[in-house]
Amino acid sequence: MAHIHLLLAGVILSSTAAGTLGQFSGIHRLENREIFMLLRQMKRTSSQACLKDRTDFQFPWRGGKTTRTQTSQGTCFHPLMLQQIINLFNTENSRAAWNNALLDHLLSRLDHGLDRLEQMEGDNLACAYLGSVVRKYFQRIHRYLKKKEYSSCAWEVVRVETEVCLSLMQQLSTKSQERKKAHL
């Protein structure tokens, strides 16, 4: 009889965890959709006009298939990536380049997403040593902007790179959640 109760408790806990993951995923998608919409609204220069200014910032998890390790790394880097994106767009040079109302709304949404992720994930010490990878990626972006003297095309390239970065992070997060659900 005790075994049946334990089995039933396990099933209930598993279904609760899966439901929570599903709710998190839905909320996460809505936030990301709003962030992408804001980034697109911030567009001030034609991407076509800035093709000559494009560069490869060497996003750490870009590529075809991702390994299980890369997926888990991408997931634990999500808060750090959001913090670095906030730092990138929360500068005087950024304020000079973008519509401040849209920029403030974007920063607010990013900050809200960061707070939510930090509450859900807490500190993941297993990922801490990989933070230099993310910092180097954003250092390349900052150096690029400075080299291009914060031109409108440079900011457009960075805006598009941010969209790509967030999209790839969302894909890694989705893969990680799917793997977690498969193991429940």
NORMODA-V501032 format. One record per residue. N is the residue number from 1. OMEGA is omega as a letter, one per 20 degrees, with the letter a starting at -180 (999 if undefined). NEAR is the number of other C-alpha atoms within 12 Angstrom. D_LAST is the distance of its C-alpha to the last C-alpha in Angstrom with 2 decimals. Layout:
n->N omega->OMEGA near->NEAR d_last->D_LAST
n->N omega->OMEGA near->NEAR d_last->D_LAST
//
This chain:
n->1 omega->r near->7 d_last->23.49
n->2 omega->r near->8 d_last->21.62
n->3 omega->r near->9 d_last->18.92
n->4 omega->r near->10 d_last->18.42
n->5 omega->r near->11 d_last->18.17
n->6 omega->r near->12 d_last->15.57
n->7 omega->r near->13 d_last->13.49
n->8 omega->r near->14 d_last->14.18
n->9 omega->r near->14 d_last->13.37
n->10 omega->r near->15 d_last->9.88
n->11 omega->r near->15 d_last->9.40
n->12 omega->r near->15 d_last->11.21
n->13 omega->r near->15 d_last->9.43
n->14 omega->a near->19 d_last->5.96
n->15 omega->r near->18 d_last->8.31
n->16 omega->r near->16 d_last->10.29
n->17 omega->r near->20 d_last->8.05
n->18 omega->r near->22 d_last->7.36
n->19 omega->r near->17 d_last->11.09
n->20 omega->r near->19 d_last->12.12
n->21 omega->r near->25 d_last->10.86
n->22 omega->r near->19 d_last->12.73
n->23 omega->r near->15 d_last->15.69
n->24 omega->a near->22 d_last->15.86
n->25 omega->r near->24 d_last->15.92
n->26 omega->r near->17 d_last->18.67
n->27 omega->a near->18 d_last->20.69
n->28 omega->r near->32 d_last->20.46
n->29 omega->r near->22 d_last->21.81
n->30 omega->r near->17 d_last->24.60
n->31 omega->a near->26 d_last->25.67
n->32 omega->r near->32 d_last->25.72
n->33 omega->r near->22 d_last->27.70
n->34 omega->r near->25 d_last->30.21
n->35 omega->r near->35 d_last->30.52
n->36 omega->r near->29 d_last->31.17
n->37 omega->r near->20 d_last->33.68
n->38 omega->r near->29 d_last->35.47
n->39 omega->r near->35 d_last->35.66
n->40 omega->r near->25 d_last->37.19
n->41 omega->a near->23 d_last->39.62
n->42 omega->a near->32 d_last->40.73
n->43 omega->a near->27 d_last->41.99
n->44 omega->a near->24 d_last->45.73
n->45 omega->r near->23 d_last->46.69
n->46 omega->r near->20 d_last->46.19
n->47 omega->r near->22 d_last->43.67
n->48 omega->a near->14 d_last->46.16
n->49 omega->a near->15 d_last->48.87
n->50 omega->a near->23 d_last->46.75
n->51 omega->a near->15 d_last->45.79
n->52 omega->a near->14 d_last->48.19
n->53 omega->a near->25 d_last->46.41
n->54 omega->r near->23 d_last->42.94
n->55 omega->r near->22 d_last->41.51
n->56 omega->a near->19 d_last->38.39
n->57 omega->r near->28 d_last->36.84
n->58 omega->r near->20 d_last->34.45
n->59 omega->a near->28 d_last->31.11
n->60 omega->a near->27 d_last->28.91
n->61 omega->r near->34 d_last->26.00
n->62 omega->r near->24 d_last->28.16
n->63 omega->a near->16 d_last->28.23
n->64 omega->a near->10 d_last->26.74
n->65 omega->r near->14 d_last->23.49
n->66 omega->r near->21 d_last->21.55
n->67 omega->r near->17 d_last->20.05
n->68 omega->r near->19 d_last->16.70
n->69 omega->r near->19 d_last->18.94
n->70 omega->r near->26 d_last->20.80
n->71 omega->a near->31 d_last->17.78
n->72 omega->r near->28 d_last->16.67
n->73 omega->r near->32 d_last->20.40
n->74 omega->r near->38 d_last->20.90
n->75 omega->a near->36 d_last->18.21
n->76 omega->r near->34 d_last->19.83
n->77 omega->a near->41 d_last->23.20
n->78 omega->r near->42 d_last->22.70
n->79 omega->r near->36 d_last->24.37
n->80 omega->r near->36 d_last->27.10
n->81 omega->r near->39 d_last->27.75
n->82 omega->r near->40 d_last->28.18
n->83 omega->r near->28 d_last->30.51
n->84 omega->r near->32 d_last->32.53
n->85 omega->r near->39 d_last->32.85
n->86 omega->r near->28 d_last->34.09
n->87 omega->a near->22 d_last->36.54
n->88 omega->a near->35 d_last->37.72
n->89 omega->a near->38 d_last->38.51
n->90 omega->a near->25 d_last->39.79
n->91 omega->r near->21 d_last->43.09
n->92 omega->r near->14 d_last->46.69
n->93 omega->r near->23 d_last->46.72
n->94 omega->r near->32 d_last->43.75
n->95 omega->r near->20 d_last->45.48
n->96 omega->a near->16 d_last->48.57
n->97 omega->a near->28 d_last->46.71
n->98 omega->r near->31 d_last->44.58
n->99 omega->a near->20 d_last->45.11
n->100 omega->r near->22 d_last->44.46
n->101 omega->r near->14 d_last->43.09
n->102 omega->a near->26 d_last->40.40
n->103 omega->r near->33 d_last->39.79
n->104 omega->r near->23 d_last->39.41
n->105 omega->r near->25 d_last->36.95
n->106 omega->a near->35 d_last->34.91
n->107 omega->r near->30 d_last->34.99
n->108 omega->a near->25 d_last->33.98
n->109 omega->r near->29 d_last->30.91
n->110 omega->a near->38 d_last->29.93
n->111 omega->r near->27 d_last->30.51
n->112 omega->r near->24 d_last->28.45
n->113 omega->r near->33 d_last->25.51
n->114 omega->r near->29 d_last->26.03
n->115 omega->a near->19 d_last->26.19
n->116 omega->r near->20 d_last->22.97
n->117 omega->a near->29 d_last->21.10
n->118 omega->r near->21 d_last->22.75
n->119 omega->a near->13 d_last->21.79
n->120 omega->a near->19 d_last->18.08
n->121 omega->a near->19 d_last->17.93
n->122 omega->r near->18 d_last->20.89
n->123 omega->r near->16 d_last->22.62
n->124 omega->a near->22 d_last->20.77
n->125 omega->r near->13 d_last->23.35
n->126 omega->a near->15 d_last->21.75
n->127 omega->a near->25 d_last->22.84
n->128 omega->a near->18 d_last->26.18
n->129 omega->a near->14 d_last->28.28
n->130 omega->a near->24 d_last->27.42
n->131 omega->a near->25 d_last->28.92
n->132 omega->r near->17 d_last->32.23
n->133 omega->a near->24 d_last->30.93
n->134 omega->a near->32 d_last->30.37
n->135 omega->r near->27 d_last->33.67
n->136 omega->r near->19 d_last->35.58
n->137 omega->a near->30 d_last->34.28
n->138 omega->r near->33 d_last->35.56
n->139 omega->r near->21 d_last->38.74
n->140 omega->r near->22 d_last->39.47
n->141 omega->r near->35 d_last->39.14
n->142 omega->r near->28 d_last->41.43
n->143 omega->r near->19 d_last->43.96
n->144 omega->r near->25 d_last->43.97
n->145 omega->a near->31 d_last->44.74
n->146 omega->r near->18 d_last->47.47
n->147 omega->a near->14 d_last->48.96
n->148 omega->r near->22 d_last->49.07
n->149 omega->r near->17 d_last->50.58
n->150 omega->a near->28 d_last->47.87
n->151 omega->a near->23 d_last->49.27
n->152 omega->r near->26 d_last->47.87
n->153 omega->r near->28 d_last->46.73
n->154 omega->r near->35 d_last->44.99
n->155 omega->r near->38 d_last->43.10
n->156 omega->r near->35 d_last->42.26
n->157 omega->r near->35 d_last->40.84
n->158 omega->r near->41 d_last->38.74
n->159 omega->r near->39 d_last->37.63
n->160 omega->r near->34 d_last->36.42
n->161 omega->r near->31 d_last->34.78
n->162 omega->r near->35 d_last->32.91
n->163 omega->a near->29 d_last->31.64
n->164 omega->r near->25 d_last->30.52
n->165 omega->a near->35 d_last->28.92
n->166 omega->r near->38 d_last->26.93
n->167 omega->r near->26 d_last->25.95
n->168 omega->r near->30 d_last->24.70
n->169 omega->r near->35 d_last->22.81
n->170 omega->r near->34 d_last->21.14
n->171 omega->r near->30 d_last->20.23
n->172 omega->r near->33 d_last->18.73
n->173 omega->r near->34 d_last->16.75
n->174 omega->r near->26 d_last->15.49
n->175 omega->r near->26 d_last->14.57
n->176 omega->r near->28 d_last->12.71
n->177 omega->r near->30 d_last->10.72
n->178 omega->r near->20 d_last->10.10
n->179 omega->r near->20 d_last->8.98
n->180 omega->r near->21 d_last->6.54
n->181 omega->a near->20 d_last->5.24
n->182 omega->a near->14 d_last->5.65
n->183 omega->a near->12 d_last->3.84
n->184 omega->999 near->18 d_last->0.00
//
